[in-house]
């Protein structure tokens, strides 16, 4: 499996995690600690699962971790929509972070397809 640091999807996911962490720091403490913690868990899970999967043996296990990263990405996007609707994240910051998330989703989907193809039709 490839070194995770060379994967564009991991690089984008790292950026997403950092941007979400910056945004979460500005949430008001009252009533937002649970939402902040959930956002941080979800956004950190994306690059962590990509990295862990790349360290596993074989494309099937890598795919499983990429699927988990994909789920965490959807959770991150939802966990970011809630504070946006409450006015804790302004629209410019939200759009910037959402653009990163969209890029991750596209890149992750392409990598999943590539891995699925190699798992079905292994190279000779």
SVG drawing of the C-alpha trace seen along z (x, -y; Angstrom):
<svg xmlns="http://www.w3.org/2000/svg" viewBox="-29 -35 34 47">
<polyline fill="none" stroke="black" stroke-width="0.4" points="0.0,0.0 1.2,-3.5 2.8,-5.8 -0.2,-7.8 1.8,-11.1 2.0,-10.9 -1.7,-10.5 -3.5,-13.7 -6.6,-12.6 -4.6,-12.4 -3.1,-15.8 -6.5,-17.3 -7.9,-15.5 -5.1,-16.9 -6.0,-20.4 -9.7,-19.8 -8.9,-18.6 -6.8,-21.7 -9.5,-24.1 -12.2,-22.4 -10.1,-22.6 -9.6,-26.4 -13.3,-26.9 -14.2,-24.8 -12.0,-26.9 -14.3,-29.9 -17.5,-28.1 -19.0,-29.6 -18.4,-27.4 -22.0,-27.2 -23.9,-24.4 -21.2,-23.8 -18.8,-21.6 -20.5,-18.4 -20.8,-19.7 -17.2,-20.8 -16.0,-17.5 -18.0,-15.6 -16.7,-17.8 -13.1,-17.3 -13.5,-13.5 -15.1,-13.3 -12.6,-15.5 -9.6,-13.9 -11.0,-10.5 -10.7,-11.2 -6.9,-11.5 -6.3,-9.0 -8.3,-6.3 -6.6,-6.9 -3.2,-6.6 -4.2,-3.5 -5.6,-1.8 -2.5,-2.5 -0.5,-0.7 -2.6,2.4 -2.0,5.5 -3.8,5.6 -6.3,3.6 -9.4,5.1 -8.3,3.7 -7.2,0.4 -10.6,0.1 -12.4,0.8 -10.5,-2.1 -11.2,-4.4 -14.9,-3.6 -14.7,-4.5 -12.9,-7.8 -15.7,-8.5 -18.3,-8.1 -16.3,-10.3 -16.2,-12.9 -20.0,-12.9 -20.2,-13.2 -17.7,-16.1 -19.8,-17.9 -22.9,-17.5 -21.2,-18.5 -20.1,-21.7 -23.5,-22.5 -25.1,-22.7 -22.8,-25.5 -23.1,-27.3 -26.9,-27.4 -26.5,-28.6 -24.1,-31.4 -20.9,-30.0 -19.3,-29.6 -19.6,-32.4 -20.6,-31.5 -17.2,-32.3 -15.4,-30.0 -18.0,-27.3 -17.8,-27.5 -14.0,-27.3 -14.1,-24.2 -16.9,-22.6 -14.8,-23.1 -12.0,-21.1 -14.5,-18.4 -15.9,-18.2 -12.4,-17.8 -11.7,-15.0 -15.0,-13.3 -14.0,-13.3 -10.5,-12.1 -11.5,-9.5 -14.1,-8.1 -11.5,-7.9 -9.0,-6.1 -11.8,-3.7 -12.6,-2.9 -8.9,-2.4 -8.4,-0.1 -11.6,1.9 -10.4,2.4 -7.0,3.6 -8.6,5.9 -10.9,7.5 -8.2,7.6 -4.8,7.9 -1.8,7.0 0.2,10.0"/>
</svg>
